[in-house]
Amino acid sequence: MGTAAVPIVLTFLLVFFAWRMVFSMNGDLVRARAWGVLARKALPFGVLTLMALSMLVIRNFQEQGVLTAWVAIFVAGVLAANFFSTPVAERRASKAFRRGDYENAIAEYRTLSEERPLARYLAFLGAALGANGDSEESVEVSTRAVDADPKYGLAYYNRALVHRRANRRSRAAKDLQRAIDADLPRRFKNAARKLLEEMK
């Protein structure tokens, strides 16, 4: 393999791993066959794929203006794709949740989960309800998330936290183990393992 082939191979590896990441981060959408929502989440990766593929052509141009325009187009494209990849209501809900405004987060997540009863929206609603102290409704909504997608680990994790706060240790431990065994981001898996250790 010549040195000219190295950028091509690296570009294709980058594209492959980027798309693999899209599907691994959004396994719940794949399982729910929510292709429209998945396509939206994949927008930034689509723009990056176009950028990577066009890099193979653009590298042959030596004019500074062409390279500057290419960079400007793709920077604008990535920013726009990132903005449109998440619905406005979802952005508002997660912003409210992060700043501790659970009432608004609950309202936004409730609307999202009514429009599209995906496990992720139900789990986020359950988390907001739990953080707001609405334990019973949080458990009920988290259970609906589990029913919608038994492999979505955040639903188990959120429900475990509510059970733990209510001193229902055996239920919390079962849900933490289910969360670890399910599709759950690494940082939550680590947190779930740590909680399980503390509960022993």
C-alpha positions as a printed Julia matrix, in Angstrom:
200×3 Matrix{Float64}:
   0.0    0.0    0.0
   1.5    3.32  -1.1
   1.53   6.48   0.95
  -1.2    7.97  -1.27
  -3.6    5.24  -0.11
  -3.12   6.01   3.6
  -5.46   9.05   3.69
  -8.1    7.1    1.77
  -7.96   4.16   4.18
  -8.02   6.49   7.19
 -11.0    8.36   5.74
 -12.99   5.18   5.26
 -12.09   3.96   8.75
 -13.24   7.3   10.19
 -16.54   7.04   8.3
 -17.04   3.42   9.39
 -16.43   4.14  13.08
 -18.54   7.31  13.0
 -21.55   5.4   11.66
 -20.97   2.54  14.04
 -21.08   5.08  16.87
 -24.38   6.5   15.54
 -26.02   3.08  15.73
 -24.5    2.12  19.07
 -25.58   5.39  20.71
 -29.09   5.06  19.31
 -29.8    1.34  19.6
 -33.18   2.1   21.16
 -34.24   3.99  18.02
 -33.12   1.09  15.82
 -35.05  -1.4   17.97
 -38.14   0.87  17.86
 -37.69   1.33  14.1
 -37.91   5.09  14.65
 -36.07   5.74  11.39
 -37.05   9.42  11.17
 -35.7   10.21  14.64
 -32.58   8.14  13.92
 -32.02   9.98  10.63
 -32.22  13.28  12.5
 -29.72  12.1   15.13
 -27.4   10.99  12.3
 -27.38  14.39  10.52
 -24.03  15.59  11.96
 -22.42  12.26  11.08
 -23.85  12.5    7.57
 -22.25  15.91   7.09
 -18.95  14.62   8.49
 -19.15  11.67   6.08
 -19.62  14.04   3.14
 -16.73  16.12   4.41
 -14.46  13.08   4.73
 -15.37  11.81   1.28
 -14.98  15.22  -0.36
 -11.56  15.54   1.29
 -10.3   12.97  -1.2
 -11.22  15.36  -4.04
 -10.46  18.71  -2.41
  -6.89  17.77  -1.48
  -5.99  18.03  -5.18
  -6.9   21.72  -5.27
  -4.07  24.07  -4.39
  -5.98  27.38  -4.52
  -6.4   28.87  -1.05
  -9.9   30.2   -1.85
 -11.22  26.73  -2.69
  -9.92  25.23   0.55
 -11.26  28.15   2.62
 -14.7   27.85   1.0
 -14.71  24.07   1.55
 -13.89  24.5    5.25
 -16.51  27.26   5.66
 -19.23  25.16   3.98
 -18.58  22.15   6.18
 -18.26  24.13   9.41
 -21.64  25.72   8.65
 -23.01  22.31   7.66
 -21.89  20.63  10.88
 -23.31  23.45  13.02
 -26.65  23.37  11.18
 -26.83  19.57  11.28
 -26.05  19.58  15.0
 -28.84  22.11  15.6
 -31.43  20.17  13.58
 -30.41  16.75  14.92
 -32.31  17.29  18.17
 -35.93  18.49  18.31
 -36.38  21.88  19.97
 -38.61  20.39  22.69
 -35.95  17.79  23.54
 -33.27  20.5   23.79
 -35.52  22.6   26.04
 -36.3   19.57  28.22
 -32.69  18.52  28.72
 -31.66  22.14  29.39
 -34.38  22.46  32.03
 -33.35  19.13  33.59
 -29.66  20.13  33.76
 -30.44  23.4   35.52
 -32.77  21.67  38.01
 -36.01  23.08  36.57
 -37.77  19.72  36.83
 -41.31  21.09  36.37
 -40.48  22.37  32.88
 -38.44  19.26  32.09
 -41.43  17.11  33.06
 -43.79  19.16  30.88
 -41.46  18.97  27.85
 -40.67  15.26  28.25
 -44.35  14.5   28.79
 -45.2   16.22  25.49
 -42.39  14.38  23.7
 -43.43  10.99  25.1
 -47.08  11.6   24.19
 -46.15  12.55  20.61
 -43.72   9.63  20.3
 -43.78   7.03  23.11
 -40.14   6.02  22.66
 -38.31   4.38  25.55
 -35.8    7.24  25.71
 -38.47   9.94  26.15
 -40.31   7.86  28.74
 -37.06   7.17  30.62
 -36.14  10.86  30.58
 -39.63  11.73  31.83
 -39.22   9.12  34.58
 -35.87  10.64  35.57
 -37.35  14.16  35.73
 -40.29  12.91  37.79
 -37.95  11.09  40.16
 -35.71  14.13  40.55
 -38.81  16.19  41.31
 -39.87  13.78  44.07
 -42.79  12.2   42.18
 -41.6    8.7   43.03
 -44.66   6.62  42.19
 -45.27   8.25  38.81
 -41.54   8.01  38.08
 -41.64   4.23  38.67
 -44.79   3.92  36.56
 -43.32   5.9   33.63
 -39.97   4.09  33.88
 -41.87   0.79  33.76
 -43.6    1.98  30.58
 -40.14   2.72  29.17
 -39.01  -0.8   30.06
 -42.14  -2.22  28.4
 -41.48  -0.13  25.29
 -37.88  -1.4   25.06
 -36.68  -4.04  27.55
 -33.09  -3.49  26.37
 -33.02   0.24  27.19
 -30.85   0.36  30.32
 -31.55   3.95  31.38
 -35.15   3.04  32.2
 -33.96   0.38  34.66
 -31.3    2.7   36.04
 -33.78   5.54  36.69
 -36.26   3.18  38.3
 -33.48   1.73  40.48
 -32.62   5.21  41.77
 -36.23   5.82  42.8
 -36.45   2.4   44.5
 -33.19   3.1   46.31
 -34.43   6.47  47.61
 -37.62   4.75  48.79
 -35.47   2.14  50.6
 -36.71  -0.71  48.37
 -33.25  -2.2   48.2
 -33.99  -5.55  46.57
 -35.97  -3.9   43.74
 -33.21  -1.33  43.31
 -30.56  -4.06  43.14
 -32.55  -6.04  40.54
 -33.02  -2.95  38.38
 -29.35  -1.98  38.68
 -28.34  -5.46  37.52
 -30.84  -5.29  34.64
 -29.44  -1.87  33.69
 -25.89  -3.27  33.62
 -27.02  -6.2   31.46
 -28.95  -3.94  29.07
 -27.97  -1.28  26.54
 -26.52   1.38  28.85
 -23.78   3.98  28.3
 -20.5    3.14  30.03
 -20.65   5.95  32.62
 -24.08   4.75  33.78
 -22.87   1.13  33.86
 -19.99   2.2   36.09
 -22.36   4.19  38.33
 -24.75   1.21  38.52
 -21.91  -1.16  39.48
 -20.74   1.28  42.15
 -24.27   1.56  43.59
 -24.64  -2.22  43.63
 -21.35  -2.54  45.53
 -22.49   0.08  48.05
 -25.77  -1.76  48.6
 -24.11  -5.09  49.48
